[in-house]
Amino acid sequence: MVSFACRSLPITLLALFCYSGSGKKAFEVYIWSEKHVVEATESWRVNCSTSCENPEKGGLETSMSKIMLEQHPQGKWKQFLVSNISNDMNILCHFTCEKEQYSTDLNITVYQPPSQVTLKLKPPRVVVGEAFTVECNASAVKPLESLTLTLLRGRETLQNQTFEGTEHEAIAIFNSTALTKNGLNFSCQAELDLRPHGGHIIRSFSESQILEVFEPMPDNQMVIIIVVVSILLFLFVTSILLCFILGQHWHRRRMGTYGVLAAWRRLPRAFRQRPV
């Protein structure tokens, strides 16, 4: 009964309770991890130790891959290399001393950085006064609730988007209207803040995209274009008609000369001789 109570109480009360109940000083178990926030592809060291002078046995309990690197000659501490983590999990260190077993655990958070951040402009070309959409996407990020997507126009922040852990993907959308003919430069920043989990901040940026903006064509300019096109079309048709008329005139002149020459040759030779 005393042993069950000792295992269920915090370590700060364990020693007092077990000492008063059994007359023996309880030992303590410690766990130390090189990292508390780990990327899925990483390996890291975990150390399990105890205050017991001659522990009977002890070690690390986890479903991840582990390799023991070294240990104390009397087994007071053991160091492991842990890897192959895919989800947040709890690791446990335990020791047995004088047939009493105690343990302590530690939560490990797994993260995936925003390695791929993409920005899309829909549409990429607009007329002044038309609406457009800026869309940013960050794929395969963990933990999603630690992610913030920031949409930028140059250095100006347009929108900050945070997420809940229940969401499946990270997308930030910003709708606006083109108010100037100058090209607009947009980008997106993904920030994964791991400080609440004992980590650091990881930032990634998308490639910049330029929105092409054009001024609408005035009505008078459209009239000018129509007039110019009409004049060019008239000149083209006129040139074709002139070519046709000149060709016919040249053909008739040529055929008329040949007719006179043929009639002259049909006249009798007597009539063709010149008078003396």
NORKAHU-V163671 format. One record per residue. N is the residue number from 1. RES is the residue in one small letter. SS is DSSP state (helix for helix, strand for strand, loop for the rest). D_CENTER is the distance of its C-alpha to the mean C-alpha in Angstrom with 1 decimal. Layout:
BEGIN
N/RES/SS/D_CENTER, N/RES/SS/D_CENTER
END
This chain:
BEGIN
1/m/loop/56.5, 2/v/helix/56.0, 3/s/helix/53.4, 4/f/helix/51.4, 5/a/helix/51.5, 6/c/helix/50.4, 7/r/helix/47.3, 8/s/helix/46.2, 9/l/loop/46.7, 10/p/loop/44.5, 11/i/helix/45.4, 12/t/helix/47.0, 13/l/helix/49.6, 14/l/helix/49.9, 15/a/helix/52.3, 16/l/helix/54.7, 17/f/helix/54.9, 18/c/helix/55.4, 19/y/helix/57.9, 20/s/helix/60.0, 21/g/helix/59.9, 22/s/helix/60.6, 23/g/loop/62.1, 24/k/loop/59.5, 25/k/loop/56.7, 26/a/loop/53.3, 27/f/loop/50.8, 28/e/loop/47.2, 29/v/strand/44.0, 30/y/strand/41.0, 31/i/strand/37.4, 32/w/strand/35.3, 33/s/strand/31.7, 34/e/loop/30.1, 35/k/loop/26.8, 36/h/loop/26.2, 37/v/strand/22.4, 38/v/strand/21.4, 39/e/strand/18.4, 40/a/loop/18.9, 41/t/loop/19.9, 42/e/loop/22.3, 43/s/loop/26.1, 44/w/strand/28.1, 45/r/strand/31.7, 46/v/strand/33.6, 47/n/strand/37.2, 48/c/strand/39.7, 49/s/strand/43.0, 50/t/strand/46.2, 51/s/loop/49.1, 52/c/loop/51.5, 53/e/loop/53.7, 54/n/loop/54.1, 55/p/loop/51.5, 56/e/loop/52.4, 57/k/strand/48.8, 58/g/strand/45.2, 59/g/strand/41.7, 60/l/strand/38.1, 61/e/strand/37.1, 62/t/loop/33.5, 63/s/loop/32.0, 64/m/loop/29.8, 65/s/strand/31.0, 66/k/strand/33.4, 67/i/strand/35.8, 68/m/strand/38.6, 69/l/strand/38.7, 70/e/strand/42.0, 71/q/strand/44.3, 72/h/loop/47.3, 73/p/loop/50.8, 74/q/loop/51.9, 75/g/loop/48.5, 76/k/loop/47.7, 77/w/strand/44.1, 78/k/strand/41.7, 79/q/strand/38.4, 80/f/strand/35.8, 81/l/strand/32.6, 82/v/strand/30.1, 83/s/strand/27.1, 84/n/loop/25.2, 85/i/loop/23.8, 86/s/loop/21.5, 87/n/loop/22.1, 88/d/loop/23.6, 89/m/strand/27.3, 90/n/strand/30.7, 91/i/strand/32.7, 92/l/strand/36.5, 93/c/strand/39.2, 94/h/strand/42.8, 95/f/strand/46.2, 96/t/strand/49.8, 97/c/strand/52.7, 98/e/loop/56.3, 99/k/loop/55.1, 100/e/strand/52.8, 101/q/strand/49.0, 102/y/strand/46.4, 103/s/strand/42.6, 104/t/strand/39.6, 105/d/strand/36.0, 106/l/strand/32.6, 107/n/strand/29.2, 108/i/strand/26.2, 109/t/strand/22.7, 110/v/strand/20.0, 111/y/strand/16.4, 112/q/strand/13.1, 113/p/loop/11.0, 114/p/loop/7.3, 115/s/loop/7.3, 116/q/loop/4.0, 117/v/strand/1.7, 118/t/strand/3.2, 119/l/strand/6.7, 120/k/strand/9.7, 121/l/strand/13.3, 122/k/strand/15.9, 123/p/loop/18.3, 124/p/loop/17.6, 125/r/strand/21.4, 126/v/strand/23.6, 127/v/strand/27.1, 128/v/loop/28.1, 129/g/loop/28.4, 130/e/loop/26.0, 131/a/strand/23.1, 132/f/strand/19.4, 133/t/strand/16.1, 134/v/strand/12.9, 135/e/strand/10.0, 136/c/strand/6.7, 137/n/strand/4.7, 138/a/strand/4.0, 139/s/loop/6.1, 140/a/loop/9.5, 141/v/loop/10.2, 142/k/strand/13.9, 143/p/loop/15.8, 144/l/helix/13.9, 145/e/helix/16.7, 146/s/helix/16.0, 147/l/strand/12.5, 148/t/strand/12.5, 149/l/strand/10.0, 150/t/strand/11.9, 151/l/strand/12.0, 152/l/strand/14.1, 153/r/strand/16.7, 154/g/loop/17.9, 155/r/loop/18.7, 156/e/strand/19.5, 157/t/strand/17.6, 158/l/strand/17.4, 159/q/strand/16.1, 160/n/strand/15.3, 161/q/strand/14.0, 162/t/strand/15.1, 163/f/loop/15.3, 164/e/loop/18.1, 165/g/loop/18.5, 166/t/loop/19.5, 167/e/loop/16.3, 168/h/loop/14.5, 169/e/loop/10.9, 170/a/strand/9.1, 171/i/strand/9.1, 172/a/strand/10.7, 173/i/strand/13.0, 174/f/strand/15.4, 175/n/strand/18.5, 176/s/strand/20.8, 177/t/strand/23.5, 178/a/loop/24.0, 179/l/loop/27.1, 180/t/loop/27.5, 181/k/loop/27.7, 182/n/loop/25.9, 183/g/loop/22.4, 184/l/strand/19.7, 185/n/strand/16.9, 186/f/strand/13.6, 187/s/strand/10.6, 188/c/strand/8.4, 189/q/strand/9.1, 190/a/strand/8.2, 191/e/strand/11.7, 192/l/strand/13.1, 193/d/strand/16.8, 194/l/loop/18.9, 195/r/helix/22.2, 196/p/helix/23.7, 197/h/helix/23.6, 198/g/loop/25.1, 199/g/loop/22.0, 200/h/loop/20.2, 201/i/strand/17.2, 202/i/strand/14.0, 203/r/strand/11.7, 204/s/strand/8.6, 205/f/strand/8.0, 206/s/loop/6.2, 207/e/loop/9.0, 208/s/loop/11.7, 209/q/strand/13.0, 210/i/strand/16.7, 211/l/strand/18.3, 212/e/strand/21.7, 213/v/strand/24.4, 214/f/strand/28.0, 215/e/loop/31.3, 216/p/loop/33.1, 217/m/loop/36.2, 218/p/loop/39.5, 219/d/helix/42.3, 220/n/helix/44.8, 221/q/helix/42.5, 222/m/helix/42.3, 223/v/helix/46.1, 224/i/helix/46.5, 225/i/helix/44.3, 226/i/helix/46.4, 227/v/helix/49.6, 228/v/helix/48.7, 229/v/helix/47.6, 230/s/helix/50.9, 231/i/helix/53.0, 232/l/helix/51.4, 233/l/helix/52.0, 234/f/helix/55.6, 235/l/helix/56.2, 236/f/helix/54.9, 237/v/helix/57.2, 238/t/helix/60.1, 239/s/helix/59.7, 240/i/helix/59.8, 241/l/helix/63.0, 242/l/helix/64.7, 243/c/helix/64.0, 244/f/helix/65.5, 245/i/helix/68.6, 246/l/helix/69.3, 247/g/helix/69.0, 248/q/helix/71.5, 249/h/helix/73.9, 250/w/helix/73.8, 251/h/helix/74.5, 252/r/helix/77.4, 253/r/helix/79.0, 254/r/helix/78.8, 255/m/helix/80.3, 256/g/helix/83.1, 257/t/helix/84.3, 258/y/helix/84.5, 259/g/helix/86.6, 260/v/helix/89.3, 261/l/helix/89.6, 262/a/helix/90.0, 263/a/helix/92.8, 264/w/helix/94.6, 265/r/helix/94.7, 266/r/helix/96.2, 267/l/loop/99.2, 268/p/loop/102.5, 269/r/helix/103.1, 270/a/helix/106.2, 271/f/helix/104.2, 272/r/helix/101.6, 273/q/loop/104.2, 274/r/loop/104.6, 275/p/loop/108.0, 276/v/loop/110.1
END
